[in-house]
């Protein structure tokens, strides 16, 4: 092995095993809007931020992988965050959705959606008016790469590994588009362990996984494997959200697709397609899940009988409610009620 290659490998090991100093301010927090640093954070290798609005709360845990590369764990229990995201030059945003659904809103005519397991890559030059979570429950990872801040030593490692940042920026993020890769085994392999690695191993492990991810993206065929995602019209999305609010307002009432179509002035085909686009499921499946989530909450509170809960969420037959609850939660409501 040549002396030059030995030195390159030695430099690589030094950088990968050295923990980055936490910055005073994380660049990527601008994605989330107004945040408050959590004073109770006990982890020396990260910073934890809290955010809240009228729809709920969120928690983000920020790590510096390398200088110029930040990784965020998102734990959101809210409908949206950051209504006025600023643009930035020479910065790449990568998102992975683990649980829930993520809505990227790009002004009047651009809404696109990520489902569990999906990966998105985009330039931060494209202004998002806000990020939303249609199910009010979202877990995922965000990675911010500031190309102007990357150290020469890190670029040297990337060059050694044939990581091509220019390809990722120029071709995958071409025309400031947002590209989504739907869930597949390669994405699952890269991200799954990031959600479960032990805290003391996380800083070093993230460096390795980051290089693996960038190498994976450098090898993509942008025509075959990366496609610009479908966008939904804002007016349609607003209407679909009104439909969802309407059918969940009184759970004892039942509506057909035809009745909803007539009431909201939208064709049945468009209603079904757009509803699935926004919420990732059919109208009936969405409502069924919503009903059972309310039932689960009522069982935890313990104030109502099984029959009363069934009637409250629109099940006239308690046996059908029991079967549906068992299928969703793995046990009948009587057992669940005793276990909480």
C-alpha positions in Angstrom: 0.0 0.0 0.0 1.4 3.4 -1.0 2.3 6.0 1.7 -0.2 8.4 0.2 -3.0 5.9 0.5 -2.0 5.0 4.0 -2.1 8.7 5.0 -5.5 9.1 3.3 -6.9 6.2 5.3 -5.3 7.5 8.5 -6.9 11.0 7.9 -10.2 9.3 7.3 -10.1 7.4 10.5 -9.1 10.5 12.5 -12.0 12.5 11.1 -14.6 9.7 11.5 -13.6 9.0 15.1 -13.4 12.6 16.2 -16.6 14.1 17.6 -17.6 17.5 16.1 -18.0 20.4 18.4 -21.6 21.4 18.7 -22.2 24.8 17.0 -23.7 27.6 19.0 -26.6 27.7 16.6 -27.8 25.0 14.3 -28.4 26.2 10.7 -31.2 23.7 10.1 -33.4 25.0 13.0 -34.6 27.7 10.5 -36.6 24.9 8.9 -38.8 24.6 12.0 -39.6 28.2 12.7 -39.6 29.4 16.3 -37.9 26.8 18.6 -36.9 26.8 22.3 -33.8 24.9 23.5 -34.7 22.2 26.0 -32.9 23.0 29.3 -33.4 19.5 30.5 -31.3 17.9 27.7 -28.7 15.7 29.3 -27.0 14.5 26.1 -23.6 16.2 25.5 -23.4 15.4 21.8 -26.7 17.0 20.7 -29.1 19.8 21.3 -32.8 19.3 21.9 -35.3 21.9 20.8 -39.1 22.2 21.6 -41.7 23.8 19.4 -45.4 24.3 19.8 -48.4 26.0 18.3 -52.2 25.8 18.5 -52.2 22.4 16.9 -49.8 20.6 19.3 -46.1 20.2 20.1 -42.9 18.9 18.6 -39.4 17.9 19.6 -36.3 18.0 17.5 -32.9 16.5 18.4 -30.0 18.1 16.5 -26.5 16.6 15.9 -23.6 17.9 13.9 -22.3 15.0 11.8 -19.5 17.0 10.2 -19.0 20.8 10.0 -21.6 21.7 7.4 -23.7 18.6 7.8 -26.5 18.5 10.4 -28.9 15.7 11.3 -32.2 16.2 13.0 -34.5 13.6 14.6 -38.1 14.9 14.3 -40.8 13.9 16.8 -43.9 15.8 15.8 -47.4 15.8 17.4 -48.8 18.8 15.6 -50.5 19.7 12.3 -47.7 22.0 10.9 -44.6 24.0 11.7 -42.8 27.0 10.2 -45.1 29.0 7.9 -42.3 31.2 6.5 -39.3 29.1 5.6 -36.4 31.1 4.1 -34.5 30.0 1.1 -30.7 29.3 1.1 -28.1 28.9 -1.5 -25.8 25.8 -1.9 -27.8 23.9 0.7 -29.3 20.4 0.3 -32.2 19.1 2.4 -32.8 15.4 2.7 -35.8 14.0 4.6 -36.7 10.4 5.6 -40.2 9.6 6.9 -40.3 6.9 9.5 -43.8 7.1 10.8 -46.7 9.3 9.7 -47.1 11.5 6.7 -45.2 14.7 5.7 -46.6 17.4 3.5 -44.3 19.8 1.7 -46.1 22.9 0.7 -44.6 25.0 -2.0 -47.0 28.0 -2.5 -50.3 28.1 -4.4 -49.9 25.1 -6.8 -47.5 22.8 -5.0 -48.2 20.2 -2.3 -46.4 16.9 -2.3 -46.4 14.1 0.3 -44.0 11.6 1.8 -45.2 8.4 3.4 -43.5 6.0 5.8 -40.2 4.8 4.3 -39.9 7.5 1.7 -36.8 9.7 1.1 -36.8 13.2 -0.4 -33.9 15.2 -1.7 -34.2 18.9 -2.6 -32.4 22.2 -2.8 -33.3 24.8 -0.1 -33.4 27.4 -2.9 -37.0 26.2 -3.4 -39.1 28.1 -0.8 -41.5 26.1 1.2 -44.4 28.1 2.6 -44.6 25.6 5.5 -44.2 21.9 6.4 -47.3 20.1 7.6 -48.2 16.7 9.0 -51.7 15.6 7.9 -52.0 12.9 10.5 -50.7 15.2 13.3 -48.1 12.5 14.1 -44.7 12.4 12.4 -41.4 10.8 13.1 -38.4 11.2 10.7 -34.9 12.4 10.0 -33.9 15.6 8.3 -30.3 16.2 7.0 -29.0 19.6 6.0 -25.9 19.9 4.0 -24.3 23.3 3.7 -21.9 22.9 0.8 -20.1 26.2 1.6 -19.2 25.0 5.1 -17.8 21.6 4.4 -14.2 21.3 5.5 -11.5 20.4 2.9 -10.7 17.2 4.9 -14.3 16.0 4.7 -14.4 16.7 0.9 -11.1 14.7 0.6 -12.8 11.7 2.3 -15.8 12.0 0.0 -13.5 12.2 -3.0 -11.7 9.0 -1.8 -15.1 7.3 -1.5 -16.3 8.5 -4.9 -19.0 10.6 -3.4 -20.1 13.2 -6.0 -21.8 16.2 -4.3 -21.9 18.0 -7.6 -24.0 15.2 -9.1 -26.4 15.3 -6.1 -26.8 19.1 -6.3 -26.8 19.6 -10.0 -28.8 16.6 -11.3 -30.9 15.3 -8.5 -31.8 18.7 -7.2 -32.0 20.2 -10.7 -34.2 23.2 -11.3 -34.8 23.4 -7.5 -37.2 20.5 -7.7 -38.0 18.2 -4.8 -37.4 14.5 -5.7 -38.9 11.6 -3.8 -37.8 8.1 -3.7 -40.5 5.8 -2.5 -39.7 3.3 0.2 -37.4 0.5 -0.8 -34.9 -1.9 0.8 -31.9 0.3 0.1 -33.4 3.3 1.9 -34.6 1.0 4.8 -31.1 -0.4 5.1 -29.4 3.1 5.4 -31.9 4.6 7.8 -33.4 1.8 10.0 -30.4 1.5 12.3 -30.1 5.3 12.8 -33.4 5.2 14.7 -32.2 2.5 17.1 -28.5 2.9 17.6 -27.4 3.4 21.2 -26.8 7.0 22.2 -23.2 6.6 23.1 -22.5 5.1 19.6 -24.7 7.6 17.7 -22.2 10.4 16.9 -19.6 8.1 15.2 -22.2 5.9 13.7 -24.0 8.9 12.0 -20.7 9.8 10.3 -20.5 6.4 8.7 -24.2 6.3 7.7 -23.9 9.8 6.3 -21.1 8.8 4.0 -23.1 5.7 3.0 -26.1 7.7 2.2 -24.2 10.2 0.1 -22.4 7.4 -1.8 -25.9 5.8 -2.4 -27.2 9.1 -3.8 -24.1 9.6 -6.0 -24.8 6.3 -7.7 -28.5 6.9 -8.5 -29.8 7.0 -12.0 -31.9 10.2 -11.8 -34.1 9.2 -14.6 -34.9 5.6 -13.5 -34.7 5.9 -9.7 -35.4 9.5 -8.8 -38.5 11.2 -10.1 -40.1 14.5 -9.4 -43.0 13.8 -7.2 -46.6 14.5 -8.1 -47.9 17.9 -6.8 -51.4 18.6 -5.7 -53.2 21.9 -6.1 -53.5 23.9 -2.9 -57.2 24.5 -3.4 -57.9 20.8 -3.8 -55.8 20.0 -0.7 -57.7 22.7 1.3 -61.0 21.1 0.2 -59.9 17.6 1.1 -58.9 18.8 4.6 -62.4 20.3 4.9 -63.8 16.9 4.0 -61.7 15.2 6.7 -62.8 17.7 9.3 -66.4 17.3 8.3 -66.5 13.5 8.5 -64.8 13.5 11.9 -66.9 16.2 13.5 -69.7 13.9 14.4 -68.6 10.2 14.5 -72.1 8.9 14.8 -73.0 10.1 11.3 -72.1 8.1 8.2 -71.7 9.5 4.7 -71.2 7.9 1.3 -68.6 9.1 -1.2 -71.5 10.3 -3.4 -72.9 12.4 -0.6 -69.5 13.9 0.2 -68.9 14.6 -3.5 -72.2 16.4 -3.8 -71.8 18.4 -0.6 -68.2 19.7 -1.5 -68.7 20.1 -5.2 -66.0 17.7 -6.3 -66.2 14.6 -8.5 -66.1 11.2 -6.7 -63.0 10.2 -8.7 -61.1 13.4 -7.7 -62.3 13.1 -4.1 -61.0 9.6 -3.7 -57.7 10.3 -5.5 -56.9 13.5 -3.7 -58.0 12.2 -0.3 -55.6 9.2 -0.7 -52.9 11.7 -1.9 -53.2 13.8 1.2 -53.9 11.2 3.9 -52.4 8.1 2.3 -55.5 6.0 2.6 -59.2 5.9 1.5 -61.9 8.0 3.1 -63.4 5.0 4.8 -60.1 3.6 6.1 -59.1 7.0 7.4 -62.4 7.4 9.3 -62.2 3.9 10.7 -58.7 4.5 12.1 -59.8 7.9 13.5 -62.8 6.3 15.2 -60.6 3.6 16.8 -58.1 6.1 18.0 -60.8 8.0 19.8 -62.1 4.7 21.2 -58.6 3.9 22.5 -58.4 7.4 24.2 -61.8 6.8 25.8 -60.8 3.4 27.0 -57.7 5.0 28.7 -59.9 7.5 30.4 -62.1 4.7 31.7 -65.3 6.7 32.2 -67.5 4.9 29.6 -68.6 1.3 29.1 -67.6 -0.6 25.9 -71.1 -0.3 24.6 -71.2 3.5 25.3 -67.8 4.0 23.5 -69.0 1.9 20.5 -72.1 4.1 20.2 -70.1 7.3 20.7 -67.8 6.6 17.7 -70.6 5.4 15.4 -70.8 1.6 15.9 -74.4 0.6 16.4 -73.2 -3.0 17.0 -70.8 -3.4 19.9 -69.6 -6.8 18.5 -68.4 -5.1 15.3 -66.6 -2.5 17.3 -64.9 -5.2 19.4 -63.8 -7.0 16.2 -62.5 -3.8 14.6 -60.6 -2.7 17.8 -59.1 -6.2 18.1 -57.8 -6.1 14.5 -56.3 -2.6 15.1 -54.7 -3.0 18.6 -54.2 -6.8 18.9 -56.6 -7.3 21.8 -60.3 -6.8 22.5 -61.3 -3.5 24.2 -62.2 -5.2 27.4 -58.7 -6.5 27.8 -57.2 -3.2 26.6 -59.2 -1.3 29.2 -57.8 -3.5 32.0 -54.3 -3.1 30.8 -54.0 0.7 30.8 
